[in-house]
Amino acid sequence: MKIQSLALAFLAATAIGGAAWVFIYPLLSGEKKAESRRASVAKLEPAVRNADKNQRSRREQVEGSLKDLEARRKRESKVPLSTRLTQAGLDWSTRKFMVISGVLAAACLAGALLFGGGLLAAGGLAFAAGFGLPRWALSYLKNRREKNFLKALPDAVDVIVRGIKAGLPLFESIKVVAADAPEPLKSEFLAIIETQAIGMPLGEACGRLFERMPVPEANFFGIVISIQQKSGGNLSEALGNLSKVLRDRKKMAEKIQAMSMEAKASAGIIGSLPPIVMLLVYLSTPDYISLLWTHPTGQLMLVGCVVWMSMGIFVMKRMINFDF
């Protein structure tokens, strides 16, 4: 009987201790409060996630609208020749450009016929010299001008940010950039000042920078200034973020250029081999290769070779030029 009573007492004490552990210990140890805090945090996480998702969706919408705007401009707006001359930094008129192109075509046609070339080869050379060469030179000048503009734009934006933080108005900060910046940034900011001086709002004047300098960075600058002029806000912070974006895009472009230099060198070697071989063969045995421009079949073959080589160079150029 004594053993049974001890066993019952032990079981009763164990049951009481277990019940106390289950019901009383969590209240004393603070586990209930910890669980309630965890539950409240778990309830807040979806809201934070939803806020981040909404912010990300708004950012994606803005980026998508900017890309759609640029794509629409490229599709709808066929750039006239006068605008292309301005973008290349030339003060020529359209008539002057056409006259120079015609003179080049006539000179090449006369030179090809004078040196015994056939009519077909002379016509192709005249077309390339009068139509292709001037427009290629125009595109080259435009691209070189855009590269010089992008090289100096982040520093110019930093100067504007420092001027605004120092208390200068935006227009006076743009004047400082126009006075000290290198070309072509100087002339573009002078155009903004002149446009604003005749009564156009500063945001619209900065927005027209994209028409003279069709690069996304100029479009970003015009959008930031235009939005700030319409809705207000911390302009120095917005331009500081723009400067960071411009420098990151510049780093990305330089990285892409460095990574694609091997492919560009290979394309240059492949494209230059046929003319070099033709020149060496002409220097060693001119009678052997002169049939290409003296015989009608050779002239036709030469025109075909030029066409196929041009197509190959165009394909290689499209493969090694990366857009980002």
Secondary structure, DSSP 4 states (H G I P E B T S, - for coil): -HHHHHHHHHHHHHHHHHHHHHHTHHHHHTHHHHHHHHHHHHHHHHHHHHHHHHHHHHHHHHHHHHHHHHHHHHHH----HHHHHHHTT----HHHHHHHHHHHHHHHHHHHHHTT--HHHHHHHHHIIIIIHHHHHHHHHHHHHHHHHHHHHHHHHHHHHHHHHTT--HHHHHHHHHHHPPTTHHHHHHHHHHHHHTT--HHHHHHTHHHHS-SHHHHHHHHHHHHHHHH---HHHHHHHHHHHHHHHHHHHHHHHHHTHHHHHHHHHHHHHHHHHHHHHHHH-HHHHTHHHHSHHHHHHHHHHHHHHHHHHHHHHHHH----
